[in-house]
Amino acid sequence: MNEKGYTDSVSSVSINLMGFVNGVKDCLSQAAGEGESQASSLKEGTYTYESPKFDENGFKDQVSMTVKGNAITALTWDCIKEDGSKKSQLSMDGKYVMTEKGPKWHEQAEAVVGYVLDHQSLDGLVNEKGYTDSVSSVSINLMGFVNGVKDCLTQASKQ
């Protein structure tokens, strides 16, 4: 399939395959135990993740997740600098500005957290490059967040 959703690999196929491919990916994800199907076996508790190292901008991701009744009931995401300052606070104070237009970093982070709480899953959140089309006005890369949520889910699924 090309980037527009069409194929040259199967003769006489002229339909858009995007929905089919996304459906197959979702089924494979479920079969692998990822996403919503994993939530049924989560152990209650609070789980945390911190990136093992600081990124090229001097931040590392931190995720905290609370599970109760086989559901994610609380979730936070922030990034901390080597000096201990948090990206969310820097964003709120106007000291971390990505762009003059659009939502600030902390607002985008809150929107992404809301998506996971609403869907109880990461399914459909990010593309292969770590960006989302599922949450409007979010332009930040979400790979650190996704890695943190996956790590917390792995911790919660251990018996």
C-alpha positions in Angstrom: 0.0 0.0 0.0 1.3 3.5 -0.8 0.9 6.5 1.5 -2.5 7.3 -0.1 -3.9 3.9 0.7 -3.8 2.3 -2.7 -1.8 -0.7 -4.0 0.0 -1.7 -7.2 0.9 -5.1 -5.7 -2.5 -6.8 -6.3 -3.7 -6.6 -9.9 -7.2 -5.3 -10.5 -7.5 -3.8 -7.0 -8.4 -0.1 -7.2 -10.0 0.5 -3.8 -8.5 2.4 -0.9 -7.1 -0.1 1.6 -6.5 2.2 4.6 -9.5 0.9 6.6 -8.6 -2.7 5.9 -4.9 -2.3 6.8 -5.8 -0.4 10.0 -8.3 -3.1 10.9 -5.7 -5.9 10.4 -3.2 -3.9 12.5 -5.8 -3.6 15.3 -6.6 -7.3 15.2 -2.9 -8.2 15.3 -2.5 -5.8 18.3 -5.3 -7.5 20.1 -4.0 -10.9 19.4 -0.6 -9.9 20.8 -2.3 -8.8 24.0 -1.9 -5.1 23.5 -4.5 -2.4 24.0 -7.9 -2.9 25.5 -7.8 -6.7 25.8 -4.8 -6.3 28.2 -6.9 -4.2 30.6 -8.9 -7.2 31.8 -5.9 -8.6 33.6 -4.4 -5.5 35.3 -3.5 -5.7 38.9 -4.6 -2.8 41.1 -1.9 -0.3 42.1 0.1 2.7 41.1 2.9 2.2 38.5 5.6 4.6 37.4 8.0 4.9 34.6 11.0 7.2 34.0 13.1 7.3 30.8 16.5 5.8 31.4 18.3 8.9 30.0 17.8 12.5 29.2 17.0 13.3 25.5 18.9 15.7 23.3 16.9 18.7 24.8 17.8 17.7 28.4 14.5 16.1 29.4 13.3 12.7 30.4 9.8 11.4 30.4 7.9 10.4 33.5 4.6 8.5 33.5 2.5 7.6 36.5 -0.6 5.3 36.2 -3.1 4.1 38.7 -5.2 1.0 38.1 -8.3 0.1 40.0 -11.0 -2.3 39.0 -9.2 -3.4 35.8 -9.2 0.2 34.5 -6.7 3.0 34.3 -8.2 5.5 36.8 -5.4 8.1 36.9 -2.6 8.9 34.5 0.0 11.6 34.4 2.8 12.5 31.9 5.5 15.0 32.4 9.1 15.5 31.4 11.8 16.5 33.9 15.0 18.4 33.2 18.3 17.6 34.8 17.9 20.5 37.2 14.5 19.1 38.4 12.2 21.5 36.6 9.2 20.0 34.9 8.2 20.7 31.3 4.5 21.2 32.3 5.4 24.0 34.8 7.8 25.6 32.4 5.1 25.5 29.7 2.5 27.0 32.1 5.0 29.8 33.1 5.8 30.6 29.4 9.4 29.4 29.8 8.9 26.4 27.4 7.3 27.7 24.3 7.0 25.5 21.2 5.0 28.0 19.1 3.1 31.2 19.6 0.0 29.7 18.1 -1.9 26.6 19.3 -2.0 24.8 22.6 1.0 24.8 25.0 2.9 21.7 25.8 1.1 21.0 29.0 -2.3 21.4 27.3 -1.3 18.9 24.6 0.0 16.4 27.2 -3.3 16.7 29.1 -5.2 16.0 25.9 -3.2 12.9 25.2 -3.6 11.6 28.8 -7.4 12.2 28.4 -7.4 10.1 25.2 -5.9 7.1 27.0 -8.2 7.5 30.0 -11.2 7.7 27.7 -10.2 4.7 25.5 -8.3 2.7 28.1 -5.8 2.0 25.4 -3.0 3.4 23.3 -4.7 1.8 20.2 -4.9 4.3 17.4 -3.1 7.1 19.2 0.2 7.3 17.3 1.6 6.6 13.9 5.0 4.9 13.4 6.8 8.2 13.8 5.2 8.9 17.2 2.7 11.6 16.2 -1.0 11.6 16.5 -3.9 12.4 14.2 -6.4 11.1 16.8 -6.2 14.0 19.2 -6.9 17.4 17.6 -4.3 20.1 18.0 -1.6 17.8 19.4 1.6 18.2 17.5 4.2 16.9 20.0 6.0 13.6 19.6 4.4 11.0 21.9 7.0 8.2 21.9 8.2 8.9 25.4 4.6 8.9 26.6 3.7 5.7 24.8 6.8 4.0 26.1 5.9 5.0 29.6 2.3 3.9 29.4 3.4 0.5 27.9 5.9 0.0 30.7 3.3 0.8 33.3 0.8 -1.6 31.7 3.5 -4.3 31.7 4.2 -3.7 35.4 0.4 -3.9 36.1 0.0 -7.1 34.2 2.6 -9.1 36.0 1.1 -11.5 38.5 
